[in-house]
Amino acid sequence: MSGIVREWSAYFVLLCVASVPPVWTAVATAGEPLEPDPVVQAEEVVVSATKTPLPVTQVTSAVEVITAQDMKRQNIRSVVDALRLAQGVAVFSNGGPGTEVTAKIRGGSANQTLVLIDGAIVNSGTVGSYNFANLTTDNIERVEILRGSQSMLWGSDAMGGVINIVTKRGQGPLSATGFMEYGSFASLREGGMVSGKQGAVDYSFSLSRWDTSSFSAVNYRRGASERDSYRNWQGSGRIGVDLPKDGRLDFTMRWMNSDVQLDSVSATSPSDVYGSKNRSQEYVFSGSYEQPLTGWWSQKLTLARAQEASQFLSGTLQRSLITGAFSTPFNSNNEIRVLSNRLEWQHNFQITKLLLLSAGYQFREQQGENDTGLTNRILSSNAGFAQAQFNLWDRLFATAGIRHDSYNVFGDATTYRLTGGYLHKETDTKIRGSYSTGFRAPTMNELYFPNFGNSQLGTEKSQSMDVGIDQYFFSKQLKFTGGFFWNRYRNLITTTFDPTFCAPFSTFGFCPQQIGEASTKGWEAGLSYTYSSDRPFLKGLVVQANYTNTMTRDLVTQTRLPRWATDQWSASVSYQPIDPLWITLIGRYVGSRYNTTGDRQSLPAFDVWSLAVTYDVTKQLQAYLRAENLFNEKYEEVASAGTPIRSIFGGVRVTFGGKS
C-alpha cells in the first residue's frame, strides 16, 4: 500500500507544479501590490460535519467551534485548556505541563476520539489516542469539536467524535507579532509569527518556546519534593495559493520538540522519580488541492502525514511517597516510532440546489515500532464513502451517508449515518437529530505487543443517536443549545487476566479480549451571548457557558466508566469596560468520578477559576495577565497527578504592520 501513497504523492505534486506557474507569473508581473480584499462579516462555517463548507445554522450535527479570538481573549496557551471548557469533552492530565493529556467525548474513551491537524490524523498507531501535551495555540485559527459517532465520514477512531484543528490562513498586508511571558513555576514563553497575503499567495509562520522548571509531575501535596522541568519548541506554517477558476492549493506543517521530566503517577504507589523523562519530536505535514471542474462538479485531493518519535528514560532513583523508601526504578527505557499517512480524494456534485452528492476514496496507513520487541508493523485500509445532503428552501436539511472500510489484517467494517434538521426562520429555531453507527480498529499494541497482543481481535462497534435544539435571539447575539445523546458500544477491547484464553498470546495471563459492552447517555446545554455598544464602561460583553450530564455504564460489571464525571460545566464572562481593556473570568467544574474501572479509587469533585486580563497600551503593544486556580483549589484530575496551585503569568505582545 506504500506504493499507492507514492503514486498519489507523485500525482499530487504534478498537479501542484502544473497549476502554480501562472499564479506566480501573475504575481511577478503585477506593478503594485494588490489591495487587500474587504472584510465581509459572514455566518460561521463548519467543515468537519459534512466535509464540505456549511453555515452553522444548516449543520444537523452537534458541533462546537473554538476560535483564535476566543483563545486569545482568555489568554489560553495550550489547546487542551480550550478543550477543557468545551461541551461534552473530558480532559485529564497526568501531571504538569508536558505530561500526557488526552481528550474524550460523550462517555467514550480517548482512542475513540479522532484528532486531525490540518487534515492529518495524529492519533497514535500504537496506543490509539492523541497526546495533546505539546500542542500550543500558536498559529491555530480554530478548533472544531464534532460530538457523536462520525465513522461514516472519518473512519476508525471517530466513535465518540472528532476534534479538527486548523492552522491560520494569512490575510491582509504583511504583519509580524512577537510575545514574551513569564510567571509561576519559573515558566518562560516567547515566540513570534509573521503572516499576510501578497497577490494570490497567503502565508503564516510561527515559532515559539515554552520552558518550566518548578512543577512536580506527581502531586507535591502528597510529599513530592523534586521539581520537574519541561521544554517545548514548536513551529508551524501554512502557505496557500489561489488558483485560476476558484482553485486552491494549501500546504501546512507543524513541528513539536519536547523534553519533560516525569514521576510515577499512581493511586496506590506514587513516587518521586529522579532522572526519568520523555523526549519527543512530532511532525505533521499536509497538502490539499481544490478545484471546481465544472459549475456543478468540484474535487479535493488531500495528502497528509503525521510522525512521532518519543524516547522514555525510566530514571536512576525513586522515592516512595507512601513509605519514603528509596529504590531503583525498573529499567523500562524505550523508544517508540509511529507514522500515519492519509490520502483522500473527494468529489462533490451539486445536482440541484436541493441536493449535493459527495463521494470519495481514502487510503490510510499506520506504522509503529519500539525498542521492546514491537517490530515495524503496518495497518492499512482502503475506504469508499458516499453522502447526500438535502436542503429544501433553506429550512429543511438532511444528510444520509454510507462508508465501507477494508483492512489488511482483520477484515471489513461498514458504517452509515443519517441526520436531519429544521430551521424555523421566523423564530430562529433549529431542531436537529442524528443516528449513526461507528467502529474502531484495534491498535498495534492490542494486536502485536510482545507477550500481550491478541492478533485475533476485530473492530469495536457502536450505535449513536442525539436530538437537539438551537435557539437564537436578538439577531443571533444570544444562542441557547440543548440536547440529549445516547451511545451503545459493543465488542469493546478490554485487558483481562485469563491464563487459559491468553495462553497463545501471553505467558503472564494478561491480554486484550473483545468482551466489553458499555452505554452512555446524557444531556447537554449551552449558552453564548455577545454584546457591543458605545456606552461608557460597557463597550463589550461575551458570555459563554456549557453543561454536560453524562451517565456511563459498563454493561458487564454494572459500574461506571473510569474518569467520567456525571456533571461537568464551564463558564466564562468577558467584560470590556473601555476599548483597550478586556477582563475575563473563567470557571470549570468537574463532578466526582472514579480513577479506574470497577468504581474504585474515588476522586472528589472540584471547581477551578482563573482570570485573564488584556490591555492594549497602543495599537502595536498589548500587555496581558493570567491568574490560574484563583482560590487555590486542592484537586487532582488523575489520582496522584500534580495540578497547579494559585499561579500568575504576565506578558506582552508586540505587533508590526497589519493585524495578525
C-alpha positions in Angstrom: 0.0 0.0 0.0 3.0 2.3 0.5 3.4 2.2 -3.3 -0.1 3.7 -3.6 0.9 6.6 -1.4 4.0 7.2 -3.5 2.0 7.1 -6.8 -0.7 9.5 -5.4 2.1 11.7 -4.0 3.6 12.0 -7.4 0.3 12.8 -9.0 -0.4 15.4 -6.3 3.0 17.1 -7.0 2.4 17.1 -10.7 -1.0 18.8 -10.2 0.7 21.4 -8.0 3.5 22.1 -10.4 1.1 22.4 -13.3 -1.1 24.9 -11.5 1.4 27.2 -9.8 3.4 28.8 -12.6 0.5 31.0 -14.0 -0.1 32.3 -10.5 3.5 33.2 -9.8 3.7 34.8 -13.2 0.7 37.0 -12.3 2.3 38.0 -9.0 5.7 38.8 -10.6 4.2 41.0 -13.3 1.9 43.0 -11.1 3.1 46.6 -10.9 1.7 47.4 -7.4 0.7 45.1 -4.6 -3.0 44.3 -4.7 -5.2 46.0 -2.2 -6.5 43.5 0.4 -10.0 42.2 -0.1 -12.6 44.0 2.0 -13.5 42.1 5.2 -17.0 40.8 4.9 -18.8 39.6 8.0 -20.3 36.2 7.2 -22.0 33.4 9.1 -19.7 31.0 10.8 -18.9 27.9 8.6 -18.2 24.4 9.7 -16.3 21.8 7.5 -15.8 18.7 9.7 -19.6 17.9 10.0 -20.0 17.1 6.2 -16.5 17.6 4.7 -18.0 20.5 2.8 -18.3 24.1 4.0 -21.7 24.5 5.7 -23.2 27.5 7.5 -23.6 26.7 11.2 -27.3 27.3 11.0 -27.6 24.4 8.5 -25.4 21.9 10.4 -27.5 18.9 11.6 -24.8 17.5 13.9 -23.8 18.6 17.4 -20.7 20.8 16.8 -18.8 23.5 18.8 -16.2 25.9 17.3 -13.5 27.5 19.4 -11.9 30.4 17.5 -8.4 32.0 17.8 -10.2 35.1 19.1 -11.8 33.1 21.9 -8.4 31.7 22.9 -6.6 35.0 22.7 -9.2 36.8 24.8 -8.9 34.1 27.5 -5.0 34.0 27.3 -5.2 30.3 26.6 -1.8 28.9 25.8 -2.5 25.2 25.0 -5.3 23.5 23.0 -6.2 21.3 26.0 -7.0 24.3 28.1 -9.6 25.3 25.4 -11.0 21.8 25.2 -11.5 21.7 29.0 -14.2 24.4 28.5 -16.0 22.6 25.7 -19.3 20.9 25.9 -19.3 17.1 26.2 -15.5 16.8 26.4 -13.4 15.4 29.3 -9.7 16.3 29.5 -7.4 15.0 32.2 -3.6 15.4 32.6 -1.1 13.0 34.1 0.7 15.9 35.8 2.1 19.3 34.9 3.0 20.9 31.5 4.3 18.3 29.0 2.9 15.2 30.7 0.4 13.0 28.9 -3.0 14.6 28.4 -5.9 13.2 26.3 -9.4 14.2 25.4 -12.6 12.1 25.1 -16.2 12.9 24.1 -19.6 11.9 25.4 -18.5 8.9 27.6 -16.2 7.4 25.0 -12.5 6.7 25.5 -9.5 8.7 24.3 -8.8 6.2 21.5 -12.4 6.6 20.3 -11.8 10.3 19.6 -10.3 11.1 16.2 -7.9 14.1 16.2 -6.9 15.9 13.0 -4.4 18.7 12.4 -4.9 20.3 9.0 -6.3 17.0 7.6 -3.6 14.8 9.1 -4.7 12.0 11.5 -2.5 12.4 14.6 -3.9 9.5 16.7 -1.0 7.2 17.7 -0.9 3.8 15.8 0.4 2.0 18.9 -1.9 3.3 21.7 -4.8 4.7 19.6 -5.2 8.1 21.3 -3.5 11.5 20.7 -1.4 13.1 23.4 -2.2 16.9 23.4 0.7 17.6 25.9 2.8 19.7 23.5 0.2 21.3 21.2 0.0 25.1 22.0 -2.5 27.5 20.5 0.2 29.3 18.4 -0.9 29.9 14.8 -4.2 28.0 15.3 -7.2 29.5 13.7 -10.0 27.3 15.0 -10.8 24.0 16.8 -14.0 22.2 15.6 -15.4 19.7 18.1 -17.9 17.3 16.4 -19.7 15.2 19.0 -21.2 11.8 18.3 -20.1 8.9 16.2 -18.6 10.1 12.9 -17.1 6.9 11.4 -19.2 7.3 8.2 -17.2 10.3 7.2 -13.9 9.9 9.1 -13.5 6.1 9.6 -11.9 4.4 12.6 -11.3 6.2 15.9 -14.3 8.5 15.4 -16.8 6.5 17.5 -17.0 9.2 20.2 -16.4 12.3 18.0 -13.8 14.3 16.0 -11.6 17.2 17.1 -10.4 19.1 14.0 -7.6 21.7 14.4 -6.9 24.2 11.6 -3.9 26.4 11.2 -4.3 30.1 10.5 -4.6 31.4 6.9 -2.7 34.6 6.2 -4.6 37.7 5.1 -4.1 41.4 4.6 -0.7 43.1 4.4 2.5 41.7 6.0 2.4 41.7 9.8 4.7 40.4 12.5 3.8 39.6 16.1 6.1 38.7 19.0 5.3 37.8 22.6 7.1 37.1 25.8 5.6 35.8 29.0 6.9 34.9 32.5 5.2 33.5 35.5 4.9 30.9 38.2 6.9 27.6 38.2 9.7 29.6 36.5 7.7 29.5 33.4 9.0 31.4 30.4 7.3 31.5 27.0 8.4 33.5 23.9 7.6 33.4 20.2 6.7 35.2 17.1 4.6 35.0 14.0 4.5 36.5 10.5 1.5 36.4 8.2 -0.1 38.1 5.3 -1.2 37.9 1.7 0.5 39.1 -1.4 -1.4 38.8 -4.6 -2.6 35.2 -4.9 -0.3 33.8 -2.2 -1.1 33.9 1.6 1.2 32.7 4.3 1.5 32.3 8.1 4.6 31.1 10.1 5.2 30.9 13.8 7.9 29.7 16.1 7.7 29.5 19.9 9.4 28.1 23.0 8.0 27.2 26.4 10.1 26.3 29.5 9.2 25.5 33.1 11.4 24.1 35.8 9.4 24.0 39.1 6.3 21.9 38.6 6.1 18.4 40.2 4.5 15.8 37.9 3.3 13.9 40.9 1.2 15.9 43.4 3.5 17.9 45.7 0.8 17.8 48.4 1.5 14.1 48.7 5.0 14.8 49.8 6.9 15.2 46.5 9.9 17.4 46.9 11.6 17.1 43.5 10.5 19.5 40.8 10.3 18.6 37.1 11.2 20.6 34.1 9.6 20.9 30.7 10.8 22.4 27.4 8.8 22.7 24.2 9.8 24.1 20.9 7.0 24.5 18.3 7.0 25.7 14.7 4.2 25.9 12.2 3.5 27.2 8.8 0.8 27.5 6.1 1.1 28.6 2.5 -1.9 28.9 0.3 -2.2 29.8 -3.4 -5.4 30.9 -5.1 -5.5 29.3 -8.5 -7.5 30.3 -11.6 -11.1 29.3 -11.7 -11.5 29.3 -7.9 -8.9 26.6 -7.4 -6.8 26.5 -4.2 -3.5 24.9 -3.1 -2.7 24.6 0.6 0.5 23.4 2.3 0.8 23.2 6.1 3.5 22.0 8.5 3.7 21.7 12.3 6.8 20.7 14.3 6.9 20.0 18.1 10.1 19.1 20.1 9.7 18.5 23.8 11.6 17.3 26.8 9.7 16.6 30.1 10.7 15.1 33.4 8.3 12.6 34.8 7.3 10.9 38.1 5.4 7.7 38.9 1.8 8.8 39.0 -0.2 6.0 40.7 -3.1 6.0 43.1 -1.6 3.2 45.2 2.2 3.8 44.9 3.1 7.3 43.8 6.8 8.1 43.7 9.2 11.0 43.0 11.5 9.7 40.2 14.9 11.2 39.6 16.2 11.3 36.0 13.0 10.0 34.4 12.0 11.9 31.3 10.4 11.7 27.9 11.8 13.2 24.8 9.7 13.5 21.7 9.7 15.0 18.2 6.4 15.3 16.2 6.0 16.4 12.6 2.7 17.0 10.9 2.5 17.7 7.1 -0.4 18.1 4.8 -1.2 19.4 1.3 -4.5 19.8 -0.5 -5.6 20.8 -3.9 -9.2 22.0 -4.5 -10.6 22.8 -8.0 -14.0 23.2 -9.4 -14.1 21.2 -12.6 -17.5 22.5 -13.8 -20.2 24.7 -12.4 -21.6 21.7 -10.6 -18.6 19.4 -10.0 -15.6 20.1 -7.7 -12.9 17.9 -6.3 -10.4 18.0 -3.4 -7.3 15.9 -3.1 -5.6 15.7 0.3 -2.3 14.1 1.3 -1.2 14.2 4.9 1.4 12.6 7.2 2.0 12.6 10.9 5.0 11.1 12.5 6.4 11.0 16.0 9.5 9.6 17.8 9.5 9.5 21.6 12.1 8.2 23.9 11.3 7.3 27.5 14.0 7.1 30.2 13.0 5.3 33.4 15.4 7.2 35.7 18.0 6.3 38.2 16.4 6.6 41.7 12.9 6.9 43.1 11.4 7.7 46.4 8.0 6.3 47.5 5.6 9.0 48.7 3.9 6.3 50.8 6.8 4.9 52.8 9.6 7.3 52.0 11.9 4.4 50.9 14.3 4.8 48.1 14.7 2.2 45.3 15.9 1.8 41.8 13.2 2.1 39.1 12.6 -0.9 36.8 14.6 -0.3 33.7 12.0 0.3 31.0 13.9 2.6 28.7 12.2 2.6 25.3 11.9 4.5 22.1 8.6 4.4 20.1 8.3 5.5 16.5 4.9 5.9 14.8 3.8 7.1 11.4 0.4 7.8 9.9 -0.3 8.5 6.2 -3.7 9.6 4.8 -4.7 10.1 1.2 -8.2 11.2 0.3 -9.8 12.2 -2.9 -13.3 13.7 -2.6 -15.7 14.8 -5.4 -18.8 16.9 -4.8 -21.7 17.1 -7.3 -24.3 19.8 -7.0 -27.1 18.0 -8.7 -29.7 20.7 -8.0 -29.9 23.5 -5.4 -31.7 20.9 -3.2 -29.2 18.1 -3.5 -25.4 17.9 -3.0 -23.8 14.5 -3.5 -20.3 13.7 -2.2 -18.2 10.6 -2.9 -14.7 9.8 -2.0 -11.9 7.3 -1.5 -9.5 7.2 1.5 -6.3 5.3 2.0 -5.0 5.2 5.5 -1.7 3.7 6.7 -0.3 3.4 10.2 3.2 2.1 11.1 4.7 1.6 14.5 7.6 0.0 16.3 9.5 0.2 19.6 12.7 -1.0 21.2 11.0 -3.5 23.5 10.1 -6.0 20.8 7.3 -4.5 18.6 8.8 -4.8 15.2 7.7 -2.5 12.4 4.0 -3.3 11.8 1.7 -1.8 9.2 -2.0 -1.4 9.5 -3.6 -0.1 6.3 -7.2 0.4 5.0 -8.9 1.4 1.8 -12.3 3.1 2.2 -15.0 4.4 0.0 -17.8 6.7 1.2 -20.8 8.5 -0.3 -23.1 11.2 1.2 -26.2 13.0 0.1 -27.0 16.5 1.5 -30.5 17.8 1.1 -31.5 21.5 1.5 -35.2 22.3 1.0 -36.0 26.1 0.9 -33.1 26.8 3.4 -35.4 25.4 6.1 -35.3 21.6 6.0 -31.9 19.9 6.0 -30.9 16.2 5.9 -27.8 14.1 5.3 -27.5 10.4 4.5 -24.2 8.6 4.0 -22.6 5.2 4.0 -18.9 4.0 4.2 -17.0 0.8 3.8 -13.5 0.2 5.1 -11.4 -2.8 4.2 -8.3 -3.5 6.4 -5.3 -5.5 5.6 -5.3 -7.6 8.9 -8.8 -8.1 10.3 -11.5 -7.6 7.7 -14.0 -5.0 6.8 -16.4 -2.5 8.5 -19.4 -0.8 7.1 -21.0 2.3 8.8 -23.8 4.7 8.0 -25.1 8.0 9.3 -28.5 9.8 9.0 -29.1 13.4 10.2 -32.0 15.8 9.9 -32.9 19.3 10.9 -35.5 22.0 10.6 -34.8 25.8 10.8 -37.8 28.0 11.6 -36.5 31.3 10.3 -39.2 33.4 11.8 -38.2 32.5 15.4 -34.5 31.5 14.6 -35.2 28.0 16.0 -33.4 24.9 14.7 -34.3 21.3 15.7 -31.8 18.6 14.7 -31.2 14.9 15.2 -28.9 12.1 14.1 -28.4 8.4 14.1 -25.2 6.6 13.2 -23.0 3.6 13.6 -19.3 3.6 14.2 -16.2 1.4 14.6 -12.7 1.4 16.0 -9.9 -0.7 14.7 -7.6 -2.4 17.2 -4.3 -0.7 17.8 -0.9 -2.2 17.1 -0.3 -2.7 20.8 -3.6 -4.6 21.2 -2.7 -6.7 18.2 1.0 -7.3 18.3 2.7 -6.1 21.5 5.1 -8.9 22.6 3.7 -11.3 25.2 0.5 -9.3 25.2 -1.1 -8.6 21.9 -4.0 -10.7 20.5 -3.8 -10.9 16.7 -7.3 -12.3 16.5 -9.1 -9.1 17.5 -11.7 -7.4 15.3 -13.3 -4.0 15.4 -15.2 -2.3 18.2 -18.7 -1.2 17.1 -21.1 1.4 18.2 -24.6 2.9 17.7 -25.1 6.6 18.4 -28.1 9.0 18.4 -28.8 12.5 19.5 -31.5 15.1 19.3 -31.1 18.8 20.0 -32.4 22.3 19.6 -30.6 25.6 18.9 -32.4 28.8 19.6 -31.2 32.3 18.6 -32.4 35.7 19.9 -31.5 39.3 19.2 -30.2 38.8 15.6 -28.1 35.8 16.8 -26.4 37.7 19.6 -27.8 35.2 22.1 -27.8 31.5 21.5 -29.2 28.6 23.6 -28.5 25.0 22.8 -29.8 21.8 24.4 -29.9 18.2 23.5 -30.0 14.5 24.5 -27.5 11.8 23.4 -27.2 8.1 23.7 -24.4 5.7 22.7 -24.1 1.9 22.8 -20.7 0.2 22.5 -20.2 -3.5 21.6 -17.2 -5.8 21.2 -15.1 -3.4 23.3 -11.4 -4.4 23.6 -10.5 -4.8 27.3 -7.4 -6.1 29.0 -8.2 -9.2 31.2 -6.4 -11.7 33.3 -7.4 -15.1 31.8 -4.4 -17.5 31.6 -6.4 -20.1 29.6 -7.6 -17.7 26.9 -4.4 -15.7 26.8 -2.1 -18.7 26.7 -1.5 -18.3 22.9 -0.6 -14.7 23.3 0.8 -14.1 26.8 2.8 -16.1 29.4 1.7 -13.6 32.1 -2.0 -14.4 31.6 -2.9 -10.8 30.6 -4.1 -10.0 27.1 -6.9 -8.0 25.3 -10.2 -9.6 24.7 -13.3 -8.4 22.9 -15.8 -8.9 25.7 -16.7 -5.3 26.7 -20.1 -3.7 26.4 -21.0 -0.2 27.6 -23.6 2.5 27.2 -23.5 6.2 27.8 -26.3 8.8 27.7 -27.0 12.3 29.0 -27.9 15.8 28.0 -26.1 18.9 27.1 -26.9 22.6 27.4 -25.1 25.7 26.3 -25.4 29.5 26.2 -23.4 32.2 24.3 -24.1 35.9 24.3 -22.2 38.7 22.6 -22.9 42.4 23.1 -21.2 45.5 22.0 -22.1 49.2 22.4 -20.7 52.7 22.7 -21.9 53.1 26.3 -19.5 54.3 28.9 -18.0 51.3 30.8 -19.9 48.8 28.7 -18.1 48.5 25.3 -18.4 44.8 25.1 -19.6 41.7 26.9 -19.2 38.0 25.9 -20.7 35.2 28.0 -20.3 31.5 27.3 -21.5 28.6 29.4 -21.7 24.8 28.9 -23.2 22.0 31.0 -23.0 18.2 30.3 -24.7 15.4 32.2 -23.1 12.0 31.3 -24.3 8.7 32.6 -22.0 5.9 31.8 -22.3 2.1 32.4 -20.1 -0.8 31.9 -22.7 -3.4 31.0 -20.5 -6.3 32.0 -19.7 -5.2 35.6 -22.6 -2.7 36.0 -20.2 0.0 37.1 -19.4 3.5 35.8 -16.7 4.0 33.2 -13.4 5.4 34.6 -12.8 9.1 34.8 -16.2 10.2 33.7 -18.0 12.6 35.9 -21.8 12.7 35.8 -21.8 16.5 35.9 -19.4 19.0 34.2 -19.8 22.6 33.5 -17.7 25.6 32.4 -18.4 29.3 32.1 -16.6 32.4 31.0 -17.6 36.1 31.2 -15.5 38.6 29.2 -16.1 42.3 30.0 -14.8 45.3 28.1 -15.3 48.5 30.2 -13.2 50.6 27.9 -11.9 50.0 24.3 -8.3 48.8 25.2 -9.3 46.6 28.2 -10.8 43.1 28.4 -11.3 41.2 31.7 -12.3 37.5 31.6 -13.4 35.3 34.4 -13.3 31.6 33.7 -14.7 28.7 35.8 -14.7 24.9 35.4 -16.5 22.3 37.5 -15.9 18.5 37.3 -18.0 16.2 39.4 -16.9 13.2 41.4 -15.7 10.2 39.4 -13.6 7.0 39.7 -10.0 6.9 38.6 -10.2 3.3 37.4 -12.6 0.5 36.5 -15.0 -1.2 38.9 -15.9 2.0 40.8 -12.6 2.1 42.5 -10.3 5.0 43.6 -12.9 7.7 44.0 -11.9 11.2 43.1 -13.8 14.2 44.6 -15.4 16.9 42.6 -13.6 20.2 42.1 -14.1 23.7 40.6 -11.2 25.8 39.4 -11.4 29.5 38.5 -9.0 31.7 36.5 -8.8 35.4 35.5 -7.4 36.8 32.2 -6.8 40.5 31.5 -5.6 42.1 28.3 -4.8 45.8 27.8 -3.9 47.5 24.5 -1.3 50.0 25.6 -1.0 51.2 21.9 -2.1 49.7 18.6 1.2 47.9 18.5 1.7 46.9 22.2 -0.6 44.7 24.3 0.0 43.7 27.9 -1.7 40.7 29.4 -2.1 38.9 32.7 -3.4 35.4 33.6 -4.1 34.1 37.1 -4.9 30.4 37.4 -6.6 28.5 40.3 -7.6 31.8 41.9 -8.9 30.1 45.1 -6.0 27.7 45.4 -8.3 24.6 45.0 -6.7 21.3 46.1 -7.7 18.8 43.5 -6.4 16.0 41.2 -7.6 15.3 37.7 -5.9 11.9 37.8 -5.1 10.2 41.1 -1.7 11.5 42.5 -1.1 13.6 39.4 0.1 17.2 40.0 -2.2 20.2 39.4 -1.3 23.9 39.6 -1.6 25.9 42.8 -2.6 29.5 42.6 -0.3 30.9 39.9 0.1 34.0 37.9 1.6 34.8 34.5 2.2 38.1 32.7 3.4 39.0 29.3 3.5 41.4 26.3 2.6 41.1 22.6 4.1 43.5 20.0 2.6 43.7 16.5 4.2 45.4 13.5 2.3 46.0 10.2 -1.2 44.7 9.7 -3.2 42.8 12.2 -2.2 39.1 12.7 
